[in-house]
Amino acid sequence: MQAQLQHYLDKLAYEIDSWDLSEALKAGERIIVVDARSVEAFAAEHVPGATNIPHRTMDEASTATIDREALVVTYCDGIGCNASTKGALNMTRLGFRVKELMGGLDWWKRDGHPTAGEKGSQGNSEVLCGC
């Protein structure tokens, strides 16, 4: 039972869902949202206010302007993509406090949140997470 308890505590320590991220951003918490996908994917559509740092380019220079006291939340397309995991790993190695957005941009949109970029949408504020 202790191992299972630790498993769930670890998940909450290292992951965030779109509802909690949205609420934290609305509350003005110190969060830097990092899109770990390509420049082209970011240009097409992304979480509003996100910064694009493709996971392959993450290093001291590309992250020099990121607030080291803020929580960094990485994301990618969703469950079929692991750029957010690679980005979270890279950012952690660089000394940032990091969480990974569960379900990525796909679940951000499914939960009704708006997006920005060439294919951005206003979202559907009637959709509620329920958690």
VMD Tcl script that draws the C-alpha trace (Angstrom):
set ca {
  {0.00 0.00 0.00}
  {2.89 2.39 0.74}
  {4.32 1.88 -2.76}
  {0.95 2.65 -4.33}
  {0.54 5.74 -2.17}
  {3.99 6.93 -3.25}
  {3.11 6.29 -6.90}
  {0.09 8.62 -6.73}
  {2.01 11.27 -4.82}
  {4.73 11.13 -7.48}
  {2.22 11.48 -10.30}
  {0.77 14.63 -8.73}
  {4.26 16.00 -8.10}
  {5.30 15.62 -11.74}
  {2.09 15.97 -13.78}
  {-0.64 18.56 -14.14}
  {-3.92 18.36 -16.04}
  {-5.31 21.08 -18.28}
  {-7.98 22.17 -15.81}
  {-5.48 22.69 -12.98}
  {-3.07 24.47 -15.33}
  {-5.81 26.79 -16.57}
  {-6.91 27.61 -13.02}
  {-3.31 28.22 -11.90}
  {-2.70 30.55 -14.84}
  {-5.93 32.46 -14.12}
  {-4.84 32.81 -10.48}
  {-1.56 34.36 -11.60}
  {0.69 31.61 -10.28}
  {4.32 31.74 -11.44}
  {4.14 29.25 -14.26}
  {6.03 29.15 -17.53}
  {4.28 26.99 -20.11}
  {6.78 25.50 -22.56}
  {5.74 23.95 -25.84}
  {8.42 21.35 -26.54}
  {7.31 20.71 -30.14}
  {8.80 22.08 -33.35}
  {8.67 25.74 -34.32}
  {6.21 24.86 -37.11}
  {3.82 22.98 -34.82}
  {3.93 25.85 -32.32}
  {3.16 28.40 -35.05}
  {0.13 26.40 -36.13}
  {-1.45 26.12 -32.66}
  {-0.39 26.38 -29.05}
  {-1.52 27.14 -25.51}
  {-1.94 30.92 -25.22}
  {1.08 32.52 -23.57}
  {3.28 29.46 -24.07}
  {6.94 29.75 -24.98}
  {8.28 27.51 -27.71}
  {11.53 25.71 -26.92}
  {11.73 22.52 -28.99}
  {13.06 19.74 -26.74}
  {16.01 19.11 -29.08}
  {17.21 22.69 -28.56}
  {16.88 22.92 -24.79}
  {20.17 23.98 -23.24}
  {21.57 26.74 -21.02}
  {21.42 29.28 -23.85}
  {17.88 28.54 -25.06}
  {16.49 28.60 -21.51}
  {18.52 31.56 -20.22}
  {15.49 33.87 -19.99}
  {13.22 31.36 -18.22}
  {12.40 32.30 -14.60}
  {14.14 29.67 -12.48}
  {11.77 30.27 -9.57}
  {8.65 29.56 -11.62}
  {7.10 26.17 -12.22}
  {7.79 25.06 -15.80}
  {5.00 23.07 -17.46}
  {6.00 21.26 -20.65}
  {3.58 19.97 -23.26}
  {3.41 18.52 -26.76}
  {0.61 17.21 -29.03}
  {-0.72 14.64 -26.59}
  {-0.55 11.02 -25.60}
  {0.91 9.91 -28.95}
  {3.86 12.27 -28.64}
  {6.68 12.29 -26.09}
  {8.19 15.73 -26.72}
  {6.72 16.94 -23.42}
  {8.46 14.12 -21.55}
  {11.75 14.82 -23.32}
  {11.28 18.52 -22.59}
  {10.49 17.86 -18.93}
  {13.59 15.69 -18.65}
  {15.77 18.33 -20.30}
  {14.38 21.18 -18.19}
  {14.83 19.13 -15.01}
  {18.42 18.40 -15.97}
  {18.90 22.15 -16.44}
  {17.74 22.73 -12.86}
  {14.13 23.83 -13.35}
  {11.13 22.69 -11.30}
  {8.96 20.93 -13.88}
  {5.59 19.30 -14.42}
  {4.32 17.69 -17.59}
  {0.87 18.58 -18.96}
  {-1.18 15.40 -19.12}
  {-2.67 14.85 -22.58}
  {-0.84 17.84 -24.04}
  {-2.46 20.22 -26.49}
  {-5.03 17.56 -27.43}
  {-6.52 17.39 -23.93}
  {-6.13 21.15 -23.46}
  {-8.49 21.57 -26.42}
  {-10.77 18.67 -25.38}
  {-11.26 20.39 -22.04}
  {-12.51 23.46 -23.93}
  {-9.56 25.81 -23.45}
  {-8.65 28.32 -26.17}
  {-5.56 28.06 -28.35}
  {-3.41 30.59 -30.19}
  {-1.55 30.43 -33.49}
  {-2.59 30.07 -37.12}
  {-5.21 27.45 -36.23}
  {-6.09 28.92 -32.84}
  {-9.59 28.64 -31.44}
  {-11.65 30.36 -28.79}
  {-12.33 27.09 -27.01}
  {-15.60 26.03 -25.48}
  {-16.05 27.52 -22.03}
  {-19.12 25.33 -21.49}
  {-16.96 22.22 -21.20}
  {-15.98 21.57 -17.60}
  {-13.44 19.06 -16.35}
  {-15.44 17.96 -13.38}
  {-12.41 17.06 -11.30}
}
mol new
graphics top color blue
foreach p $ca { graphics top sphere $p radius 0.5 }
foreach p [lrange $ca 0 end-1] q [lrange $ca 1 end] { graphics top cylinder $p $q radius 0.2 }
display resetview
